[in-house]
Amino acid sequence: MLRQIIVANEATGLLGPVVNAVDTTVRAVCALILWITFLAMLLPTFANAVLRYTTNASLNWSVEVVQLTFPWFIMAGAVLAAQHSRHIGVELLVNLLSKRPARWLALVVQALILVACLAVIYVYLGFGQFDGGMEFAAGDVQFTSLGVPQSLSYLALLFGYALLGLTALATAYRLTTGERIRRDDDPDSVN
């Protein structure tokens, strides 16, 4: 089961080994981040609840740990979902189309995803309309108890959108080489 989550399907064509390595690495990194952030949110929250009900004390830093790690958890999950074609999508039009137009539509969708990712990264890095990019969003604010910059939470956006962009590129390559992009639970799914 874990192998099915982490190891990508073999890609074909000249760049197949590179695409396969990128997809598998992205999946492994996201799975690792999901486990680390899940535990980083669960353990302090559980300990805090136990302390509150048994001693009427609390861990002030536990809330900050959740605020720091939650964006990483969400972005890693979103990327992993995209890797498995499990992201939110409207498939009505794709299901009404024959194979070839459906594939072209899927390519257009991947191109739009890539453009959106590049736009977010562009603005995030401070090249967009907002001066400062990430600094504009987080400023010099630090988590009070942890003493780390809140910008580490915002870094999850850059990381996540970069990996979503890579996933869109890999998916587009797979589509252009004739590979059927399918969800793991639906072998007849065609994009």
Secondary structure, DSSP 8 states (H G I E B T S, - for coil): -HHHHHS-----STTHHHHHHHHHHHHHHHHHHHHHHHHHHHHHHHHHHHHHHHHS---HHHHHHHHHHHHHHHHHHHHHHHHTT-S----HHHHHS-HHHHHHHHHHHHHHHHHHHHHHHHHHTT-SSSTTTHHHHHTT-B-TTT--BTHHHHHHHHHHHHHHHHHHHHHHHHHHTT----BTTBTT---
